[in-house]
């Protein structure tokens, strides 16, 4: 088998790891630096103040998060090739909704890199402060809540469920891993509910426990792809891989319980 044929599996594995590390690393940085995600529900003037105080950390972190929208699109395209089942309807759904999820995420995160610094500068002028705050609030609700959170999470949930259905029916990816992904997909649909009235008290525990498990799913899938390396048969995930995954999840969940 040529090196060209082997390449997509390991490239996809690397992109999966880079994507999930960048996404969760970014959220961990924004927590203390920007009071994320609670800050998104503050008044615009409060966000401007916190952003100004820590912009040297916040802006590059949001740029990295914006790029995770691009890596989500790349993952969607690569997995479409990796599963080798382009005629499978679920594979097409995964490609479409995974691409949409990445695009929506990039739009939501990207406003903090380009738009918000401009509005913060305008808000320094007392005559422009009210207009800048109104524009920021409008973009926070539209680009952030609607596009970057509500629509993106719906698309992400459809992508996760669809690609796992393909794994179950058209590949020999570890079945437990495929069912694990399907079980996690409702979390993303529930997170989309915050923007239409679902209480944060209900969602916060789901985020604290669900997102680390989602990270573990990405990592274990990357392990399977790395080990397959172009072959037609996925090597089973061993007990050690699952034990390591559980340990990683506990390590990510523990700080939220402190």
Backbone as JSON, one array per atom type, in Angstrom:
{
  "sequence": "XXXXXXXXXXXXXXXXXXXXXXXXXXXXXXXXXXXXXXXXXXXXXXXXXXXXXXXXXXXXXXXXXXXXXXXXXXXXXXXXXXXXXXXXXXXXXXXXXXXXXXXXXXXXXXXXXXXXXXXXXXXXXXXXXXXXXXXXXXXXXXXXXXXXXXXXXXXXXXXXXXXXXXXXXXXXXXXXXXXXXXXXXXXXXXXXXXXXXXXXXXXXXXXXXXXXXXXXXXXXXXXXXXXXXXXXXXXXXXXXXXXXXXXXXXXXXXXXXX",
  "N": [[0.85, -1.19, 0.0], [0.56, 2.2, -0.86], [2.32, 5.12, 0.38], [0.81, 7.39, 0.06], [-1.81, 6.45, 0.23], [-1.88, 5.65, 2.88], [-1.64, 8.01, 4.27], [-4.05, 9.69, 4.95], [-5.28, 8.58, 7.33], [-3.46, 8.96, 9.51], [-2.96, 11.68, 9.34], [-5.54, 12.63, 9.86], [-5.82, 11.68, 12.49], [-3.9, 13.25, 13.82], [-4.95, 15.83, 13.38], [-7.39, 15.6, 14.77], [-6.45, 15.41, 17.44], [-5.04, 17.85, 17.73], [-7.14, 19.62, 17.31], [-8.99, 19.1, 19.47], [-7.39, 19.54, 21.72], [-6.69, 22.22, 21.36], [-9.22, 23.42, 21.48], [-10.28, 22.77, 24.09], [-8.16, 23.58, 25.65], [-8.2, 26.3, 25.07], [-10.68, 27.06, 26.23], [-10.09, 26.56, 28.92], [-8.14, 28.48, 29.41], [-9.57, 30.85, 28.99], [-11.38, 30.78, 31.08], [-10.27, 31.72, 33.73], [-9.11, 34.1, 32.75], [-11.06, 35.57, 31.45], [-13.47, 35.18, 32.65], [-15.04, 33.29, 31.45], [-17.63, 30.9, 30.76], [-19.45, 32.75, 31.72], [-19.16, 35.48, 31.34], [-20.25, 36.09, 28.91], [-22.85, 36.64, 29.38], [-22.9, 39.0, 30.7], [-23.29, 42.62, 31.02], [-22.54, 44.71, 28.19], [-20.65, 46.75, 28.7], [-19.26, 45.75, 30.91], [-18.05, 43.47, 29.79], [-16.38, 44.75, 27.95], [-14.62, 46.05, 29.69], [-13.33, 43.91, 31.07], [-12.22, 42.61, 28.87], [-10.43, 44.58, 27.95], [-8.61, 44.69, 30.07], [-7.34, 42.21, 29.92], [-6.61, 41.69, 27.29], [-4.32, 40.86, 25.94], [-4.12, 38.19, 26.43], [-6.7, 37.22, 25.95], [-7.41, 37.84, 23.26], [-5.52, 36.43, 21.46], [-6.16, 33.84, 22.33], [-8.82, 33.54, 21.57], [-8.39, 33.68, 18.85], [-7.11, 31.24, 18.36], [-9.24, 29.56, 19.08], [-11.01, 30.29, 17.07], [-9.71, 29.16, 14.91], [-10.19, 26.51, 15.48], [-12.64, 26.11, 14.42], [-11.96, 25.89, 11.74], [-10.41, 23.57, 11.83], [-12.38, 21.77, 12.58], [-13.91, 21.66, 10.25], [-11.96, 20.57, 8.56], [-11.57, 18.06, 9.8], [-14.09, 16.95, 9.34], [-14.1, 16.67, 6.54], [-11.85, 14.99, 6.17], [-12.58, 12.68, 7.65], [-14.73, 11.85, 6.13], [-13.39, 10.89, 3.92], [-11.87, 8.94, 5.16], [-13.67, 6.99, 6.14], [-14.44, 5.69, 3.9], [-16.89, 5.35, 2.63], [-18.57, 6.84, 0.77], [-21.09, 6.64, -0.39], [-22.84, 6.23, 1.62], [-25.59, 7.5, 3.33], [-25.51, 8.69, 5.89], [-22.83, 9.37, 6.05], [-22.64, 11.47, 4.24], [-24.35, 13.32, 5.5], [-22.82, 13.74, 7.83], [-20.56, 14.98, 6.74], [-21.69, 17.37, 5.7], [-22.96, 18.61, 7.98], [-20.85, 18.66, 9.81], [-19.11, 20.4, 8.55], [-20.7, 22.74, 8.52], [-20.92, 23.14, 11.29], [-18.26, 23.76, 11.99], [-17.91, 26.13, 10.5], [-19.83, 27.83, 11.68], [-18.85, 27.92, 14.32], [-16.39, 29.21, 13.89], [-17.28, 31.73, 13.04], [-18.6, 32.61, 15.35], [-16.57, 32.63, 17.39], [-14.69, 34.24, 16.12], [-15.42, 36.92, 16.19], [-14.34, 38.05, 18.45], [-11.73, 38.44, 17.85], [-11.49, 40.24, 15.72], [-13.75, 42.07, 15.48], [-14.57, 42.9, 18.15], [-12.24, 44.16, 19.4], [-12.2, 46.51, 17.85], [-14.7, 47.69, 18.54], [-14.3, 48.06, 21.26], [-12.28, 50.01, 21.21], [-13.74, 52.1, 20.03], [-15.6, 52.52, 22.04], [-14.16, 53.87, 23.92], [-14.44, 56.52, 23.43], [-16.61, 58.76, 24.85], [-18.88, 59.68, 23.49], [-19.36, 57.73, 21.66], [-19.7, 55.45, 23.11], [-22.2, 54.36, 23.92], [-23.37, 53.52, 21.5], [-21.42, 51.68, 20.64], [-21.62, 49.75, 22.64], [-24.24, 48.86, 22.18], [-24.0, 47.74, 19.61], [-22.15, 45.72, 20.15], [-23.63, 44.15, 21.9], [-25.67, 43.31, 20.18], [-24.24, 41.81, 18.28], [-23.22, 39.92, 20.0], [-25.5, 38.48, 20.69], [-26.34, 37.62, 18.18], [-24.11, 36.69, 16.41], [-22.71, 35.34, 18.38], [-24.49, 33.92, 20.34], [-26.67, 32.89, 18.72], [-25.49, 31.95, 16.2], [-22.83, 30.98, 16.85], [-23.24, 29.38, 19.11], [-25.96, 28.24, 19.39], [-26.82, 27.29, 16.7], [-24.38, 26.15, 15.91], [-23.94, 24.15, 17.88], [-26.13, 22.46, 17.42], [-25.53, 21.57, 14.81], [-23.08, 20.35, 15.35], [-23.89, 18.29, 17.01], [-25.49, 16.76, 15.23], [-23.5, 16.05, 13.41], [-21.78, 14.46, 15.04], [-23.46, 12.32, 15.81], [-24.1, 11.31, 13.26], [-21.62, 10.57, 12.08], [-20.86, 8.59, 13.82], [-22.86, 6.7, 13.4], [-22.12, 5.92, 10.84], [-19.67, 4.73, 11.49], [-20.62, 2.52, 12.91], [-22.11, 1.09, 11.01], [-20.77, 0.92, 8.59], [-18.07, 0.57, 8.89], [-15.35, -0.99, 10.72], [-14.72, 0.3, 13.08], [-14.11, 0.46, 16.56], [-16.89, -0.74, 18.24], [-17.87, 0.0, 20.71], [-16.76, 2.52, 20.99], [-18.07, 3.89, 18.93], [-20.77, 3.75, 19.83], [-20.42, 5.16, 22.18], [-19.91, 7.75, 21.19], [-22.41, 8.26, 19.98], [-24.03, 8.26, 22.24], [-23.11, 10.58, 23.46], [-23.91, 12.59, 21.76], [-26.55, 13.74, 22.24], [-25.96, 15.57, 24.28], [-24.9, 17.82, 22.99], [-27.09, 18.77, 21.59], [-28.69, 19.47, 23.75], [-27.16, 21.54, 24.85], [-27.56, 23.47, 22.95], [-29.98, 24.35, 23.7], [-29.85, 26.31, 25.63], [-29.99, 28.89, 24.61], [-32.62, 29.15, 24.01], [-34.0, 29.08, 26.33], [-33.46, 26.96, 28.15], [-32.4, 26.18, 31.38], [-29.35, 27.36, 32.82], [-28.55, 26.16, 35.15], [-29.23, 23.54, 34.79], [-27.7, 22.86, 32.59], [-24.99, 23.37, 33.19], [-23.77, 21.26, 34.83], [-23.84, 19.22, 32.9], [-22.1, 20.19, 30.98], [-19.71, 20.28, 32.47], [-19.21, 17.56, 32.91], [-19.73, 16.31, 30.46], [-18.21, 17.5, 28.32], [-15.43, 16.85, 28.85], [-15.67, 14.06, 28.41], [-16.32, 14.08, 25.73], [-13.95, 15.04, 24.7], [-12.3, 12.87, 25.27], [-13.44, 10.98, 23.57], [-12.69, 11.99, 21.04], [-9.91, 11.68, 21.27], [-9.58, 8.88, 21.58], [-10.63, 8.01, 19.14], [-8.71, 9.11, 17.47], [-6.53, 7.54, 18.24], [-7.32, 5.02, 17.24], [-7.34, 5.57, 14.46], [-4.66, 6.27, 14.04], [-3.38, 3.87, 14.57], [-4.48, 2.22, 12.62], [-3.61, 3.26, 10.1], [-3.98, 3.32, 7.23], [-4.66, 0.7, 6.61], [-7.3, -1.73, 5.94], [-8.67, -2.64, 8.07], [-9.6, -1.75, 11.3], [-7.62, -1.77, 14.17], [-8.48, -3.25, 17.27], [-9.42, -1.29, 20.15], [-7.47, -1.46, 22.97], [-7.59, -2.57, 26.44], [-5.95, -0.88, 27.9], [-6.08, 1.53, 26.49], [-8.71, 2.38, 26.98], [-8.62, 2.61, 29.78], [-6.76, 4.66, 30.04], [-8.21, 6.67, 28.77], [-10.37, 7.0, 30.58], [-8.93, 7.9, 32.79], [-7.98, 10.36, 31.8], [-10.41, 11.71, 31.45], [-11.31, 11.87, 34.11], [-9.25, 13.48, 35.13], [-9.8, 15.88, 33.8], [-12.34, 16.48, 34.7], [-12.12, 16.69, 37.46], [-11.09, 19.33, 38.37], [-13.43, 20.9, 38.15], [-14.97, 20.06, 40.22], [-13.8, 20.89, 42.46]],
  "CA": [[0.0, 0.0, 0.0], [1.41, 3.38, -1.01], [2.31, 6.08, 1.48], [-0.3, 8.32, -0.18], [-3.02, 5.82, 0.75], [-1.81, 5.58, 4.33], [-1.56, 9.33, 4.86], [-5.24, 10.3, 5.57], [-5.56, 8.12, 8.69], [-2.61, 9.59, 10.53], [-3.22, 13.12, 9.3], [-6.8, 12.82, 10.57], [-5.55, 11.48, 13.91], [-3.19, 14.43, 14.33], [-5.88, 16.96, 13.39], [-8.32, 15.36, 15.88], [-5.79, 15.75, 18.7], [-4.79, 19.3, 17.73], [-8.45, 20.29, 17.42], [-9.6, 19.01, 20.78], [-6.5, 20.18, 22.69], [-6.82, 23.67, 21.18], [-10.54, 23.86, 21.94], [-10.42, 22.7, 25.54], [-7.12, 24.45, 26.21], [-8.7, 27.67, 24.97], [-11.71, 27.27, 27.25], [-9.45, 26.59, 30.23], [-7.46, 29.77, 29.54], [-10.56, 31.92, 29.07], [-12.06, 30.73, 32.37], [-9.75, 32.71, 34.67], [-8.71, 35.36, 32.12], [-12.19, 36.31, 30.88], [-14.68, 34.74, 33.34], [-15.8, 32.55, 30.44], [-18.56, 31.51, 29.8], [-20.42, 33.65, 32.36], [-18.97, 36.83, 30.83], [-21.09, 36.29, 27.72], [-24.17, 37.09, 29.84], [-22.74, 40.29, 31.37], [-23.54, 43.8, 30.2], [-21.46, 44.97, 27.24], [-19.61, 47.58, 29.31], [-18.45, 44.87, 31.76], [-17.21, 42.67, 28.9], [-15.35, 45.64, 27.42], [-13.62, 46.3, 30.74], [-12.54, 42.7, 31.28], [-11.44, 42.4, 27.66], [-9.34, 45.55, 27.92], [-7.63, 44.34, 31.09], [-6.64, 40.96, 29.61], [-6.7, 41.46, 25.84], [-3.11, 40.18, 25.45], [-4.39, 36.76, 26.55], [-8.02, 36.87, 25.4], [-7.49, 37.92, 21.79], [-4.9, 35.27, 20.8], [-6.88, 32.61, 22.68], [-9.98, 33.47, 20.69], [-7.92, 33.36, 17.49], [-6.92, 29.78, 18.34], [-10.57, 28.95, 19.05], [-11.54, 30.5, 15.72], [-9.08, 28.17, 14.03], [-10.78, 25.19, 15.7], [-13.71, 25.99, 13.43], [-11.33, 25.39, 10.52], [-10.01, 22.17, 12.03], [-13.61, 20.97, 12.55], [-14.21, 21.44, 8.83], [-10.95, 19.65, 8.05], [-11.89, 16.74, 10.35], [-15.27, 16.45, 8.64], [-13.69, 16.25, 5.19], [-10.94, 13.86, 6.27], [-13.32, 11.48, 8.07], [-15.52, 11.43, 4.97], [-12.48, 10.08, 3.12], [-11.37, 7.81, 5.96], [-14.65, 5.92, 6.32], [-14.51, 4.98, 2.61], [-18.28, 5.0, 2.37], [-19.2, 8.06, 0.29], [-22.48, 6.41, -0.78], [-23.63, 6.1, 2.85], [-26.29, 8.77, 3.57], [-25.03, 9.28, 7.14], [-21.53, 9.97, 5.79], [-22.9, 12.77, 3.62], [-24.85, 14.18, 6.56], [-21.7, 14.1, 8.7], [-19.73, 15.95, 6.02], [-22.39, 18.65, 5.61], [-23.18, 19.24, 9.27], [-19.55, 18.93, 10.42], [-18.6, 21.63, 7.92], [-21.5, 23.85, 9.02], [-20.55, 23.37, 12.69], [-16.99, 24.48, 12.01], [-18.11, 27.49, 9.99], [-20.54, 28.6, 12.7], [-17.93, 28.13, 15.43], [-15.41, 30.22, 13.5], [-17.96, 33.04, 13.06], [-18.87, 33.0, 16.73], [-15.33, 32.96, 18.1], [-13.88, 35.22, 15.4], [-15.76, 38.31, 16.48], [-13.47, 38.55, 19.51], [-10.4, 38.7, 17.28], [-11.52, 41.36, 14.78], [-14.79, 43.06, 15.73], [-14.63, 43.43, 19.52], [-11.21, 45.18, 19.63], [-12.65, 47.76, 17.21], [-15.77, 48.28, 19.34], [-13.69, 48.52, 22.53], [-11.61, 51.28, 20.91], [-14.77, 53.11, 19.82], [-16.26, 52.78, 23.32], [-13.33, 54.78, 24.71], [-15.0, 57.85, 23.2], [-17.91, 58.79, 25.53], [-19.97, 59.91, 22.55], [-19.58, 56.5, 20.9], [-19.76, 54.3, 24.01], [-23.52, 53.73, 23.92], [-23.54, 52.83, 20.22], [-20.51, 50.53, 20.63], [-22.2, 48.73, 23.52], [-25.42, 48.31, 21.52], [-23.54, 46.89, 18.52], [-21.54, 44.52, 20.73], [-24.71, 43.32, 22.41], [-26.36, 42.71, 19.04], [-23.38, 40.76, 17.72], [-23.1, 38.85, 21.0], [-26.69, 37.64, 20.59], [-26.5, 37.02, 16.85], [-22.96, 35.88, 16.02], [-22.29, 34.48, 19.48], [-25.49, 32.99, 20.87], [-27.41, 32.19, 17.67], [-24.65, 31.23, 15.24], [-21.7, 30.28, 17.45], [-23.64, 28.44, 20.15], [-27.19, 27.49, 19.11], [-26.74, 26.56, 15.43], [-23.15, 25.35, 15.9], [-24.11, 22.95, 18.69], [-27.04, 21.56, 16.71], [-24.78, 20.96, 13.72], [-22.05, 19.48, 15.94], [-24.58, 17.09, 17.47], [-25.85, 15.95, 14.06], [-22.24, 15.49, 12.88], [-21.28, 13.4, 15.91], [-24.35, 11.17, 15.69], [-24.03, 10.76, 11.9], [-20.34, 9.89, 11.81], [-20.85, 7.37, 14.62], [-23.7, 5.73, 12.69], [-21.27, 5.37, 9.77], [-18.71, 3.83, 12.12], [-21.31, 1.3, 13.29], [-22.73, 0.34, 9.91], [-19.96, 0.83, 7.37], [-16.65, 0.36, 9.21], [-15.17, -1.82, 11.91], [-14.3, 1.08, 14.23], [-14.55, -0.13, 17.82], [-18.32, -0.47, 18.39], [-18.08, 0.73, 21.97], [-16.41, 3.92, 20.73], [-19.16, 4.45, 18.13], [-21.93, 3.95, 20.71], [-20.01, 6.22, 23.1], [-20.16, 9.02, 20.5], [-23.86, 8.44, 19.81], [-24.56, 8.61, 23.56], [-22.71, 11.95, 23.78], [-24.49, 13.59, 20.83], [-27.64, 14.54, 22.82], [-25.41, 16.67, 25.07], [-24.73, 18.99, 22.14], [-28.43, 19.31, 21.34], [-29.14, 20.11, 24.99], [-26.45, 22.8, 25.0], [-28.19, 24.43, 22.05], [-31.22, 24.8, 24.31], [-29.67, 27.45, 26.54], [-30.38, 30.12, 23.93], [-34.08, 29.2, 23.89], [-34.62, 29.06, 27.63], [-33.06, 25.89, 29.07], [-31.68, 26.78, 32.51], [-27.93, 27.1, 32.98], [-28.37, 25.25, 36.28], [-29.35, 22.19, 34.24], [-26.67, 22.62, 31.58], [-23.62, 23.46, 33.7], [-23.21, 19.94, 35.15], [-23.66, 18.47, 31.66], [-20.86, 20.7, 30.37], [-18.56, 19.88, 33.29], [-18.94, 16.13, 32.75], [-19.85, 15.88, 29.08], [-17.14, 17.95, 27.43], [-14.26, 15.98, 28.99], [-15.93, 12.79, 27.76], [-16.24, 14.34, 24.3], [-12.52, 15.12, 24.39], [-11.78, 11.5, 25.29], [-13.91, 10.34, 22.34], [-11.8, 12.44, 19.96], [-8.57, 11.1, 21.46], [-9.63, 7.44, 21.3], [-10.77, 7.86, 17.7], [-7.39, 9.39, 16.9], [-5.7, 6.36, 18.48], [-7.69, 3.99, 16.27], [-6.89, 5.97, 13.13], [-3.2, 6.21, 14.0], [-2.97, 2.45, 14.54], [-4.89, 1.6, 11.36], [-2.59, 3.76, 9.17], [-4.21, 2.96, 5.84], [-5.17, -0.66, 6.44], [-8.74, -1.77, 5.8], [-9.24, -3.12, 9.32], [-9.18, -1.02, 12.5], [-7.2, -2.61, 15.28], [-9.33, -2.98, 18.44], [-8.89, -0.52, 21.26], [-7.17, -2.33, 24.1], [-8.02, -2.15, 27.76], [-5.14, 0.25, 28.36], [-6.58, 2.76, 25.87], [-9.9, 2.81, 27.71], [-8.21, 3.05, 31.12], [-6.14, 5.97, 29.86], [-9.3, 7.6, 28.49], [-11.08, 7.27, 31.83], [-8.04, 8.73, 33.62], [-7.99, 11.71, 31.23], [-11.7, 12.32, 31.76], [-11.3, 12.22, 35.56], [-8.35, 14.6, 35.29], [-10.45, 17.11, 33.32], [-13.54, 16.75, 35.48], [-11.78, 16.96, 38.86], [-11.04, 20.75, 38.74], [-14.75, 21.48, 38.25], [-15.58, 19.62, 41.46], [-13.05, 21.47, 43.59]],
  "C": [[0.88, 1.24, 0.0], [1.3, 4.29, 0.21], [1.16, 7.06, 1.33], [-1.6, 7.77, 0.38], [-3.03, 5.82, 2.26], [-1.98, 6.95, 4.98], [-2.84, 9.82, 5.54], [-5.5, 9.86, 7.0], [-4.75, 8.89, 9.72], [-2.73, 11.11, 10.51], [-4.51, 13.43, 10.08], [-6.61, 12.66, 12.07], [-4.88, 12.7, 14.52], [-4.13, 15.62, 14.42], [-6.91, 16.82, 14.52], [-7.7, 15.79, 17.21], [-5.56, 17.25, 18.8], [-6.09, 20.05, 17.97], [-8.96, 20.27, 18.86], [-8.72, 19.63, 21.86], [-6.62, 21.7, 22.59], [-8.15, 24.17, 21.73], [-10.64, 23.86, 23.46], [-9.34, 23.5, 26.26], [-7.56, 25.9, 26.18], [-9.74, 27.99, 26.02], [-11.1, 27.37, 28.65], [-8.73, 27.91, 30.47], [-8.48, 30.89, 29.74], [-11.3, 31.93, 30.41], [-11.54, 31.78, 33.34], [-9.47, 34.08, 34.04], [-9.9, 36.22, 31.72], [-13.51, 35.97, 31.55], [-15.63, 34.03, 32.38], [-16.39, 31.28, 31.06], [-19.52, 32.52, 30.41], [-20.35, 35.05, 31.78], [-19.87, 37.12, 29.64], [-22.5, 36.75, 28.1], [-24.09, 38.4, 30.62], [-23.21, 41.41, 30.45], [-22.32, 44.08, 29.33], [-20.33, 45.76, 27.88], [-18.69, 46.74, 30.2], [-17.53, 43.99, 30.91], [-16.07, 43.51, 28.35], [-14.23, 45.83, 28.44], [-12.73, 45.08, 30.96], [-11.66, 42.41, 30.07], [-10.24, 43.32, 27.6], [-8.23, 45.17, 28.9], [-6.78, 43.13, 30.68], [-6.59, 40.66, 28.11], [-5.49, 40.73, 25.29], [-3.24, 38.67, 25.55], [-5.67, 36.38, 25.8], [-8.01, 36.84, 23.88], [-6.79, 36.75, 21.11], [-5.58, 33.95, 21.12], [-8.11, 32.45, 21.79], [-9.58, 33.21, 19.24], [-7.71, 31.86, 17.35], [-8.28, 29.09, 18.28], [-11.25, 29.14, 17.69], [-10.98, 29.47, 14.76], [-9.62, 26.76, 14.28], [-12.03, 25.01, 14.83], [-13.16, 25.44, 12.12], [-10.92, 23.92, 10.67], [-11.23, 21.25, 12.08], [-14.02, 20.67, 11.11], [-13.24, 20.43, 8.24], [-11.21, 18.22, 8.53], [-13.07, 16.13, 9.6], [-14.93, 15.93, 7.26], [-12.81, 15.01, 5.25], [-11.67, 12.58, 6.68], [-14.21, 10.96, 6.94], [-14.68, 10.55, 4.05], [-12.07, 8.81, 3.86], [-12.37, 6.67, 6.03], [-14.87, 5.13, 5.04], [-15.91, 4.51, 2.3], [-19.03, 6.23, 1.87], [-20.65, 7.89, -0.12], [-23.4, 6.28, 0.42], [-24.27, 7.45, 3.18], [-25.78, 9.46, 4.83], [-23.66, 9.93, 6.95], [-21.69, 11.35, 5.15], [-23.43, 13.77, 4.63], [-23.72, 14.66, 7.47], [-20.82, 15.15, 8.03], [-20.39, 17.33, 6.01], [-22.48, 19.34, 6.96], [-21.87, 19.49, 10.03], [-18.94, 20.19, 9.86], [-19.37, 22.85, 8.41], [-21.14, 24.17, 10.48], [-19.25, 24.16, 12.78], [-17.12, 25.91, 11.55], [-18.8, 28.36, 11.03], [-19.65, 28.89, 13.91], [-16.93, 29.23, 15.1], [-16.04, 31.61, 13.51], [-18.19, 33.52, 14.49], [-17.62, 33.43, 17.47], [-14.6, 34.14, 17.45], [-14.22, 36.66, 15.7], [-14.86, 38.91, 17.54], [-12.07, 38.9, 19.0], [-10.4, 39.98, 16.46], [-12.51, 42.45, 15.2], [-14.7, 43.7, 17.11], [-13.5, 44.41, 19.81], [-11.57, 46.54, 19.02], [-13.71, 48.45, 18.06], [-15.25, 48.78, 20.69], [-13.0, 49.87, 22.32], [-12.63, 52.4, 20.71], [-15.44, 53.5, 21.13], [-15.45, 53.69, 24.22], [-13.77, 56.23, 24.54], [-16.39, 57.9, 23.83], [-19.09, 58.97, 24.59], [-20.33, 58.65, 21.76], [-19.86, 55.28, 21.79], [-21.11, 53.59, 23.95], [-23.76, 52.94, 22.63], [-22.66, 51.59, 20.15], [-21.07, 49.39, 21.48], [-23.41, 48.07, 22.87], [-25.0, 47.35, 20.4], [-22.92, 45.6, 19.07], [-22.61, 43.58, 21.26], [-25.45, 42.61, 21.29], [-25.53, 41.57, 18.45], [-23.19, 39.62, 18.7], [-24.3, 37.91, 20.9], [-26.78, 36.94, 19.24], [-25.32, 36.1, 16.51], [-22.55, 34.91, 17.11], [-23.34, 33.44, 19.85], [-26.2, 32.2, 19.77], [-26.5, 31.32, 16.81], [-23.61, 30.36, 15.94], [-22.06, 29.25, 18.49], [-24.84, 27.59, 19.71], [-27.06, 26.64, 17.84], [-25.51, 25.65, 15.41], [-23.31, 24.06, 16.7], [-25.08, 21.96, 18.06], [-26.29, 20.82, 15.6], [-23.73, 19.99, 14.24], [-22.7, 18.18, 16.41], [-24.98, 16.18, 16.32], [-24.6, 15.29, 13.48], [-21.79, 14.3, 13.72], [-22.14, 12.15, 15.79], [-24.19, 10.5, 14.32], [-22.74, 10.0, 11.67], [-20.25, 8.61, 12.63], [-21.76, 6.29, 14.03], [-22.91, 5.1, 11.54], [-20.26, 4.39, 10.35], [-19.36, 2.48, 12.45], [-21.7, 0.44, 12.09], [-21.83, 0.13, 8.71], [-18.47, 0.67, 7.62], [-16.57, -0.62, 10.38], [-14.46, -1.04, 13.02], [-14.87, 0.42, 15.48], [-16.01, 0.25, 18.11], [-18.63, 0.29, 19.68], [-17.79, 2.22, 21.78], [-17.52, 4.6, 19.92], [-20.4, 4.71, 18.99], [-21.66, 5.05, 21.74], [-20.29, 7.58, 22.46], [-21.64, 9.29, 20.32], [-24.49, 8.86, 21.15], [-24.23, 10.05, 23.95], [-23.42, 12.99, 22.93], [-25.67, 14.35, 21.42], [-27.15, 15.7, 23.68], [-25.33, 17.94, 24.25], [-26.08, 19.61, 21.79], [-28.97, 20.03, 22.57], [-28.46, 21.47, 25.18], [-27.03, 23.88, 24.1], [-29.47, 25.0, 22.66], [-31.07, 26.0, 25.22], [-30.19, 28.74, 25.91], [-31.9, 30.23, 23.73], [-34.76, 28.89, 25.22], [-34.28, 27.94, 28.58], [-32.14, 26.48, 30.14], [-30.2, 26.39, 32.52], [-27.64, 26.17, 34.14], [-28.45, 23.79, 35.83], [-28.15, 21.87, 33.35], [-25.26, 22.59, 32.15], [-23.04, 22.11, 34.09], [-22.97, 19.08, 33.9], [-22.38, 18.89, 30.95], [-19.65, 20.19, 31.14], [-18.19, 18.42, 33.08], [-18.9, 15.71, 31.28], [-18.7, 16.28, 28.18], [-15.84, 17.16, 27.62], [-14.45, 14.62, 28.33], [-15.87, 12.94, 26.24], [-14.78, 14.44, 23.85], [-11.91, 13.72, 24.34], [-12.22, 10.76, 24.03], [-13.01, 10.72, 21.16], [-10.44, 11.76, 20.06], [-8.56, 9.62, 21.13], [-9.84, 7.17, 19.81], [-9.44, 8.11, 17.0], [-6.45, 8.2, 17.08], [-6.02, 5.26, 17.47], [-7.21, 4.33, 14.87], [-5.38, 5.87, 13.0], [-2.72, 4.77, 13.86], [-3.37, 1.78, 13.23], [-3.92, 1.96, 10.24], [-2.76, 3.21, 7.75], [-4.7, 1.55, 5.6], [-6.69, -0.62, 6.33], [-9.43, -2.18, 7.1], [-8.69, -2.27, 10.47], [-8.76, -2.02, 13.56], [-8.02, -2.26, 16.51], [-8.62, -2.09, 19.46], [-8.67, -1.46, 22.44], [-7.66, -1.76, 25.42], [-7.25, -0.93, 28.24], [-5.62, 1.57, 27.76], [-7.8, 3.28, 26.61], [-9.56, 3.29, 29.12], [-7.59, 4.43, 31.06], [-7.21, 7.03, 29.59], [-10.07, 7.98, 29.74], [-10.24, 8.18, 32.73], [-8.01, 10.17, 33.12], [-9.3, 12.42, 31.58], [-11.76, 12.75, 33.22], [-10.41, 13.42, 35.81], [-8.97, 15.92, 34.86], [-11.67, 17.48, 34.14], [-13.2, 17.22, 36.89], [-11.72, 18.45, 39.21], [-12.42, 21.4, 38.88], [-15.46, 21.11, 39.54], [-14.93, 20.23, 42.68], [-13.8, 22.64, 44.22]]
}
